[in-house]
């Protein structure tokens, strides 16, 4: 069945069930001109939006429809994690060709609902339109954080430690093995298809006094530059300290790729990058999901990578480019 067979309201009826995860915060959900929700007293409100376009952000070759919805939800929830916040309410806008399969769209919403239920997010409204272009989905998510406690990119201070969560480069590795149609590597494939936002870690880092946070959506290099620029500091990291999963390293060896490239430029890991006061070093070292990869220093906003041979390289603020394998780093003068 096509969405043109059901019409707009038939499509809404097909996907509006099972959309609330925390009814205590919702006065009115789907079905009116606006949704109505309750904000928590003494909390600042956070809002973010992400969009995915078929053929640009996903394809049937690498991403099942359920996973399209899951990744879209993760991208938004991860932004809230990067502020140390709590995700609350989401609205969804969809532009789709009239001949789009209803089952395909229902599966996308099943994936979106799954990740929203996992992180207690309510789907409370949205919009649907037809388009002659590719299927396009957009989620706007509202979250909250204790008043005055949002962790910004601009708070890093010289002397702070630079930390990342878990391992990175896994999503890019997963995409690479999917495109190459290589069997196995299920950890990397799942990291690409169903990444998990780091909500609890973001809140924990805020509570411990993190000075800056960013989520790794565009690659570690790009996110490091965003913090360095916003905070007006230099950031120095050690290549050997960047945490890589064993399966990611195996995939890189098989495909003849430097796994550090996936970590630095691959993106869509949705892990957290942050800076914390040096006094928190022992606490970070004891945390199984956090890794210290460098430090913040005085400077004009540059990012410097030290290789295993202690060679210093300036990192460029860009994401991974599959068609360009050289000139990603400039030698420090």
Secondary structure as GFF3:
##gff-version 3
##sequence-region A 1 333
A	DSSP	alpha_helix	3	15	.	.	.	ID=ss1
A	DSSP	three_ten_helix	23	25	.	.	.	ID=ss2
A	DSSP	beta_strand	26	28	.	.	.	ID=ss3
A	DSSP	beta_strand	36	37	.	.	.	ID=ss4
A	DSSP	beta_strand	43	53	.	.	.	ID=ss5
A	DSSP	alpha_helix	65	81	.	.	.	ID=ss6
A	DSSP	beta_strand	86	96	.	.	.	ID=ss7
A	DSSP	alpha_helix	102	118	.	.	.	ID=ss8
A	DSSP	beta_strand	122	130	.	.	.	ID=ss9
A	DSSP	beta_strand	136	146	.	.	.	ID=ss10
A	DSSP	three_ten_helix	153	155	.	.	.	ID=ss11
A	DSSP	beta_strand	161	165	.	.	.	ID=ss12
A	DSSP	alpha_helix	170	179	.	.	.	ID=ss13
A	DSSP	alpha_helix	186	193	.	.	.	ID=ss14
A	DSSP	alpha_helix	199	208	.	.	.	ID=ss15
A	DSSP	beta_strand	212	215	.	.	.	ID=ss16
A	DSSP	alpha_helix	220	231	.	.	.	ID=ss17
A	DSSP	beta_strand	234	238	.	.	.	ID=ss18
A	DSSP	three_ten_helix	239	241	.	.	.	ID=ss19
A	DSSP	alpha_helix	246	255	.	.	.	ID=ss20
A	DSSP	alpha_helix	259	265	.	.	.	ID=ss21
A	DSSP	beta_strand	272	276	.	.	.	ID=ss22
A	DSSP	three_ten_helix	278	280	.	.	.	ID=ss23
A	DSSP	alpha_helix	281	286	.	.	.	ID=ss24
A	DSSP	beta_strand	290	297	.	.	.	ID=ss25
A	DSSP	beta_strand	303	306	.	.	.	ID=ss26
A	DSSP	beta_strand	312	315	.	.	.	ID=ss27
A	DSSP	beta_strand	329	331	.	.	.	ID=ss28
###
